[in-house]
Amino acid sequence: PAFAIIALQFAKLSGARVLAIDTGNAKRELTKSLGADSWIDYKDAKDVVAGSKAVTDGEGAHVIIVAAGTPEAYKDVALFLRPRGRLMAAGLPPKTKLEIPVLLIAGKVTHFANWCLAYWLMERIDRV
């Protein structure tokens, strides 16, 4: 959770609206206390994609940072992005295969990267 906390704080300092998607009351309280604008509990929500689109003006997210290192965190992740969005894979589940339709990636994702925390922070430090 440390990376997610740092990413959330830097996103807020950069002026971003933050939607946190996770599960559990403790995580909800933590992310809200750190400034998350919206919260979706993926275990309780009927449609996480629709919920995320509702808080992003129907377009989807500009940037998604997947901090959890679980296969479930990547389920339908490309559907959360707006066209030309960026997907950052910080949590990498070992021995996991992602099944994302190629046309979905080609039509939406402009950047898919696994950036280390230091690089990501250095890239944004002048904006804060």
Buried (B, 14 or more C-beta within 10 A) or exposed (E): EEBBEBBBBBBBEEEBBBBBBBBEEEBBEBBEEBBBBBBBBBEEBEEBBEBBBEBBEEEBBEBBBBBBBEEEBBEEBBBBBBEEBBBBBBBEBEEEEEEBEEEEBEEBBEEBEEBEEEEBBEEEEEEE
